[in-house]
Amino acid sequence: MSYFYFIWKSHRSFLLFSIFIISLFQFLILKLVTTIDYSSPIMYLMNQLPENVQAMFGEDFVSMLTVEGAAALALNHPLVLVILSIGAIIIPSRHIAGEIEAGTLELVLSFPVKRIRLLLNLFISGVVFLFLIIFCALCSSLLSINIFHQLTFVLFTKMLKIGCNLWLLFVFIMSLTLTLSSFEKEGSKVGIRVAGIALVFYLLHYLSSLWDAIKFTKPFNIFTYYQPQDLMTGQRSFLLNLLVLSCLIVLCLIVSIYQFNHRDIPG
């Protein structure tokens, strides 16, 4: 519990900022969509455009005009993904590789504490903090829908699935950061590498939808297993996403534990 509190205290400002910004963003997006009817004029303008120009906007833009589409897209907005990525990366990179670099981890391990316990406490702390951010964002979305629209049981269930899927995606990114941190001794390098990997996956996910030559990469892309619009419309299996991301998380955690237990610190 003391280590959990230490991590919370180290990242409290960022976590509270993340909760406030993402929750406010969800609430305002859904308030805007549910209180202003602009779908008809926008769809009219879209239909006047050439087909190739319409394709540039894509189905995501059209789905944004409905409450369900806006709810899904608000949880897939780049702002949300960036903030969650920062949280998923800085927690493990700072407290493993960063503390090895600073020499403080060697001091911590000089006390009678098992390495596996330290690593698992860090992992659980990150899981809880990511859950807290996403839970607050989800509550804000549901509150906005309930106030300005109509919250049905079906929509509530779909939103829970999207929220759970989003949480698992970023638990995986955190687990990947934990894995790289167990090999490295510089927190900044780990953060840059994981951010770069996530960005490449994100860009490749959208490019593979436009470019047939790289469509084969879709099954190997982590963002294939988080598509809230498809979850909302029932075109994607939540259980498949759950299975793939859970397996990746467990794999990263096993590698992290093994490497952290066998490495020299510092070194």
Long-range contacts (C-beta under 8 A, 24 or more apart in sequence): 3-118, 3-121, 3-122, 3-125, 4-121, 4-124, 4-125, 4-128, 7-91, 7-95, 7-122, 7-125, 7-126, 7-129, 8-125, 8-129, 10-94, 10-95, 11-87, 11-90, 11-91, 11-129, 14-86, 14-87, 14-90, 15-87, 15-129, 15-132, 15-133, 18-83, 18-84, 18-86, 18-87, 18-133, 19-132, 19-133, 19-136, 19-137, 21-79, 21-83, 22-79, 22-80, 22-83, 22-84, 22-133, 22-136, 22-137, 22-140, 23-136, 23-137, 23-139, 23-140, 24-140, 25-74, 25-77, 25-79, 25-80, 25-137, 26-74, 26-75, 26-137, 26-138, 26-140, 26-141, 26-144, 27-140, 27-141, 27-143, 27-144, 28-144, 29-70, 29-73, 29-74, 29-77, 29-144, 30-67, 30-70, 30-71, 30-74, 30-141, 30-144, 30-145, 30-148, 30-149, 31-144, 31-147, 31-148, 33-64, 33-65, 33-66, 33-67, 33-70, 34-67, 34-70, 34-144, 34-145, 34-148, 34-149, 35-148, 38-65, 39-65, 39-66, 58-209, 59-229, 60-229, 63-229, 63-232, 67-145, 67-149, 67-155, 68-155, 68-158, 68-232, 68-233, 69-229, 69-232, 71-141, 71-145, 71-155, 71-159, 71-162, 71-232, 72-162, 72-228, 72-229, 72-231, 72-232, 73-228, 73-229, 74-141, 75-137, 75-138, 75-141, 75-162, 75-163, 75-166, 75-228, 76-226, 76-227, 76-228, 76-229, 80-137, 81-202, 83-133, 84-130, 84-133, 84-134, 84-166, 84-170, 85-170, 85-173, 85-195, 85-198, 87-129, 87-130, 87-133, 87-170, 88-126, 88-130, 88-170, 88-171, 88-173, 88-174, 88-177, 89-173, 89-174, 89-177, 89-190, 89-191, 89-194, 89-195, 90-191, 91-122, 91-125, 91-126, 91-129, 91-174, 91-177, 92-122, 92-123, 92-126, 92-174, 92-177, 92-178, 92-181, 92-190, 93-177, 93-180, 93-181, 93-187, 93-188, 93-190, 93-191, 93-194, 94-187, 95-122, 96-122, 96-178, 96-181, 96-182, 96-187, 96-260, 97-180, 97-181, 97-184, 97-185, 97-186, 97-187, 97-189, 97-190, 98-186, 98-187, 98-188, 99-187, 100-184, 100-185, 100-265, 100-266, 101-185, 101-186, 101-187, 103-266, 105-265, 105-266, 106-265, 106-266, 109-265, 115-260, 115-261, 116-257, 116-260, 116-261, 119-178, 119-182, 119-256, 119-257, 119-260, 120-257, 122-178, 123-174, 123-175, 123-178, 123-253, 123-256, 126-171, 126-174, 126-178, 127-171, 127-174, 130-167, 130-170, 130-171, 130-174, 131-167, 134-163, 134-166, 134-167, 134-170, 135-163, 137-163, 138-163, 158-231, 158-232, 161-231, 161-238, 162-228, 162-231, 162-232, 164-238, 164-242, 165-225, 165-226, 165-228, 165-231, 165-238, 165-241, 165-242, 165-245, 166-226, 166-228, 168-226, 168-241, 168-242, 168-245, 168-246, 168-249, 169-222, 169-223, 169-225, 169-226, 169-245, 171-245, 171-249, 172-222, 172-245, 172-248, 172-249, 172-252, 173-198, 173-222, 175-248, 175-249, 175-252, 175-253, 175-256, 176-252, 178-252, 178-253, 178-256, 179-252, 179-255, 179-256, 179-259, 181-256, 182-255, 182-256, 182-259, 182-260, 182-263, 183-259, 183-263, 185-266, 185-267, 198-222, 222-248
